[in-house]
Amino acid sequence: MFRWAIIFAVIALIASLFGFSGIAGVSKSFAYIFLVVAVILFIFGFISRKT
């Protein structure tokens, strides 16, 4: 999940550099969603592993 978040963040940066604001915004949203889901899954996995 972290890999996908980084990929979409890089796509957003490159798209914004070339002036594609629509693609940059969508990629930023996907990167944020993947990052939040990855952090939640990481925390859940860490908590469930301790018990």
mmCIF file of the C-alpha atoms, coordinates in Angstrom:
data_MODEL
# 
_entry.id   MODEL 
# 
loop_
_atom_site.group_PDB 
_atom_site.id 
_atom_site.type_symbol 
_atom_site.label_atom_id 
_atom_site.label_alt_id 
_atom_site.label_comp_id 
_atom_site.label_asym_id 
_atom_site.label_entity_id 
_atom_site.label_seq_id 
_atom_site.pdbx_PDB_ins_code 
_atom_site.Cartn_x 
_atom_site.Cartn_y 
_atom_site.Cartn_z 
_atom_site.occupancy 
_atom_site.B_iso_or_equiv 
_atom_site.pdbx_formal_charge 
_atom_site.auth_seq_id 
_atom_site.auth_comp_id 
_atom_site.auth_asym_id 
_atom_site.auth_atom_id 
_atom_site.pdbx_PDB_model_num 
ATOM 1  C CA . MET A 1 1  ? 0.000  0.000   0.000   1.00 0.00 ? 1  MET A CA 1 
ATOM 2  C CA . PHE A 1 2  ? 2.824  2.387   0.775   1.00 0.00 ? 2  PHE A CA 1 
ATOM 3  C CA . ARG A 1 3  ? 4.253  1.668   -2.654  1.00 0.00 ? 3  ARG A CA 1 
ATOM 4  C CA . TRP A 1 4  ? 0.980  2.640   -4.349  1.00 0.00 ? 4  TRP A CA 1 
ATOM 5  C CA . ALA A 1 5  ? 0.784  5.827   -2.280  1.00 0.00 ? 5  ALA A CA 1 
ATOM 6  C CA . ILE A 1 6  ? 4.293  6.812   -3.331  1.00 0.00 ? 6  ILE A CA 1 
ATOM 7  C CA . ILE A 1 7  ? 3.578  5.997   -6.987  1.00 0.00 ? 7  ILE A CA 1 
ATOM 8  C CA . PHE A 1 8  ? 0.457  8.159   -7.059  1.00 0.00 ? 8  PHE A CA 1 
ATOM 9  C CA . ALA A 1 9  ? 2.260  10.967  -5.230  1.00 0.00 ? 9  ALA A CA 1 
ATOM 10 C CA . VAL A 1 10 ? 5.018  10.926  -7.854  1.00 0.00 ? 10 VAL A CA 1 
ATOM 11 C CA . ILE A 1 11 ? 2.413  10.903  -10.642 1.00 0.00 ? 11 ILE A CA 1 
ATOM 12 C CA . ALA A 1 12 ? 0.728  13.906  -9.003  1.00 0.00 ? 12 ALA A CA 1 
ATOM 13 C CA . LEU A 1 13 ? 4.027  15.776  -8.775  1.00 0.00 ? 13 LEU A CA 1 
ATOM 14 C CA . ILE A 1 14 ? 4.930  15.091  -12.394 1.00 0.00 ? 14 ILE A CA 1 
ATOM 15 C CA . ALA A 1 15 ? 1.430  15.963  -13.616 1.00 0.00 ? 15 ALA A CA 1 
ATOM 16 C CA . SER A 1 16 ? 1.431  19.236  -11.702 1.00 0.00 ? 16 SER A CA 1 
ATOM 17 C CA . LEU A 1 17 ? 4.876  20.040  -13.082 1.00 0.00 ? 17 LEU A CA 1 
ATOM 18 C CA . PHE A 1 18 ? 3.543  19.709  -16.639 1.00 0.00 ? 18 PHE A CA 1 
ATOM 19 C CA . GLY A 1 19 ? 0.348  21.613  -15.856 1.00 0.00 ? 19 GLY A CA 1 
ATOM 20 C CA . PHE A 1 20 ? -2.179 18.780  -15.776 1.00 0.00 ? 20 PHE A CA 1 
ATOM 21 C CA . SER A 1 21 ? -4.076 19.966  -12.721 1.00 0.00 ? 21 SER A CA 1 
ATOM 22 C CA . GLY A 1 22 ? -6.977 17.505  -13.077 1.00 0.00 ? 22 GLY A CA 1 
ATOM 23 C CA . ILE A 1 23 ? -4.753 14.449  -13.182 1.00 0.00 ? 23 ILE A CA 1 
ATOM 24 C CA . ALA A 1 24 ? -2.601 15.875  -10.388 1.00 0.00 ? 24 ALA A CA 1 
ATOM 25 C CA . GLY A 1 25 ? -5.619 16.362  -8.147  1.00 0.00 ? 25 GLY A CA 1 
ATOM 26 C CA . VAL A 1 26 ? -6.964 12.873  -8.739  1.00 0.00 ? 26 VAL A CA 1 
ATOM 27 C CA . SER A 1 27 ? -3.547 11.317  -8.192  1.00 0.00 ? 27 SER A CA 1 
ATOM 28 C CA . LYS A 1 28 ? -3.121 13.293  -4.977  1.00 0.00 ? 28 LYS A CA 1 
ATOM 29 C CA . SER A 1 29 ? -6.476 12.046  -3.740  1.00 0.00 ? 29 SER A CA 1 
ATOM 30 C CA . PHE A 1 30 ? -5.600 8.437   -4.536  1.00 0.00 ? 30 PHE A CA 1 
ATOM 31 C CA . ALA A 1 31 ? -2.201 8.812   -2.860  1.00 0.00 ? 31 ALA A CA 1 
ATOM 32 C CA . TYR A 1 32 ? -3.849 10.194  0.276   1.00 0.00 ? 32 TYR A CA 1 
ATOM 33 C CA . ILE A 1 33 ? -6.449 7.385   0.345   1.00 0.00 ? 33 ILE A CA 1 
ATOM 34 C CA . PHE A 1 34 ? -3.816 4.680   -0.109  1.00 0.00 ? 34 PHE A CA 1 
ATOM 35 C CA . LEU A 1 35 ? -1.623 6.246   2.583   1.00 0.00 ? 35 LEU A CA 1 
ATOM 36 C CA . VAL A 1 36 ? -4.474 6.390   5.104   1.00 0.00 ? 36 VAL A CA 1 
ATOM 37 C CA . VAL A 1 37 ? -5.523 2.798   4.373   1.00 0.00 ? 37 VAL A CA 1 
ATOM 38 C CA . ALA A 1 38 ? -1.910 1.602   4.640   1.00 0.00 ? 38 ALA A CA 1 
ATOM 39 C CA . VAL A 1 39 ? -1.424 3.312   7.994   1.00 0.00 ? 39 VAL A CA 1 
ATOM 40 C CA . ILE A 1 40 ? -4.696 1.886   9.340   1.00 0.00 ? 40 ILE A CA 1 
ATOM 41 C CA . LEU A 1 41 ? -3.765 -1.622  8.186   1.00 0.00 ? 41 LEU A CA 1 
ATOM 42 C CA . PHE A 1 42 ? -0.282 -1.244  9.665   1.00 0.00 ? 42 PHE A CA 1 
ATOM 43 C CA . ILE A 1 43 ? -1.672 -0.186  13.032  1.00 0.00 ? 43 ILE A CA 1 
ATOM 44 C CA . PHE A 1 44 ? -4.275 -2.956  12.981  1.00 0.00 ? 44 PHE A CA 1 
ATOM 45 C CA . GLY A 1 45 ? -1.620 -5.544  12.113  1.00 0.00 ? 45 GLY A CA 1 
ATOM 46 C CA . PHE A 1 46 ? 0.693  -4.266  14.831  1.00 0.00 ? 46 PHE A CA 1 
ATOM 47 C CA . ILE A 1 47 ? -2.045 -4.412  17.457  1.00 0.00 ? 47 ILE A CA 1 
ATOM 48 C CA . SER A 1 48 ? -3.316 -7.846  16.443  1.00 0.00 ? 48 SER A CA 1 
ATOM 49 C CA . ARG A 1 49 ? 0.215  -9.288  16.445  1.00 0.00 ? 49 ARG A CA 1 
ATOM 50 C CA . LYS A 1 50 ? 0.824  -8.401  20.086  1.00 0.00 ? 50 LYS A CA 1 
ATOM 51 C CA . THR A 1 51 ? -2.017 -10.508 21.448  1.00 0.00 ? 51 THR A CA 1 
# 
